[in-house]
Amino acid sequence: MTHHVNFKGEKAVPVEERQTILQASLAAGIPHYHACGGKGQCTTCRVLVLEGQEKLTPPTVLEQAIKKVKKFPDNVRLACQSRVNGEGVAVQRLIRDEIDRFIFVDDTEDSFTTVMGESRKLALFFIDIRDFTPFVERSLPFDVIHIMRRIFALFKNAITQYDGEIIDTAGDGLYAVFGLNSRIKQAANSAVLAGLKILSDLRIFNNTYMRPYFNHTFEVGIGVHVGKVVVGNVGIGLSHNLTVMGFPVNIAARLQAATKELNNSFVISAVAYRLLKNPPYSVGCNYLNLKGVSTPYEVRLIGKPYEIKDTPVLPETRQV
Ligand code: FES
């Protein structure tokens, strides 16, 4: 049976029995935001029910969970989780300003069904150059840029060789993910292989280039974790501008940060380590207290202890 829902200030749309309010509004051409693709995992499709609340199906389990976390009142419903049982329902979309419209949908018909993000299981990889600041302080700016380009090329080469994707760079570090085109086991293995390749390539780079030409050697810290994250696109007109968010990302970043205190260049969560086909030797298992995690977090150390860093600075030479 077909009912109708009146979208205040927009139009009345027909809703079939099997359709959600979101499906009906999109079918009727309303640019109704739906960042998670109608999976009950965001709040962008929410509507305020003005009339006929009793004609809607009860909130699904997913909707109940979101309403509880967000403390939404009873008359705020997720359009993608609500179906209609009768006439007399009037709603108002709650997210509908022009900037949102520009970001979430363009005016092509296809865009109404575009999913702005999806939930994926990925391997998350953070790497940071240790003690970069002292090098910057005693080097010429163009030398610093030159060296950074060399080191980041080395990172990129290993990451892309193992089918990883660089998501972001910040200062002397970067963040990459593995598993956009593979399953999680493969992703974890690839992340570890890329990390080990970087450690090995960096050793060669230090011995053959950095030490002889710049009297300096670099070390890095790597953190790897796996988990369910949301992959989306925050760019406007830049389809490659991927962003990956979720609590596992924070954990991976904290593992990378912990490399210093653990005195090991490669820290991987035990969860990720268990996925490895040929796990590298790990120096026992450690437990870390991570912010936001109630119990100590089990990790494996698969890198090397840091070397003593005090590379003697050569006396300045006069150029002729
Ligand atoms: S579209 Fe995400 S919850 Fe409805």
Residues whose N, C-alpha, C, O or C-beta is under 5 A from the ligand:
A	BS01	FES	Y33 H34 A35 C36 G37 G38 K39 G40 Q41 C42 T43 T44 C45 L78 C80
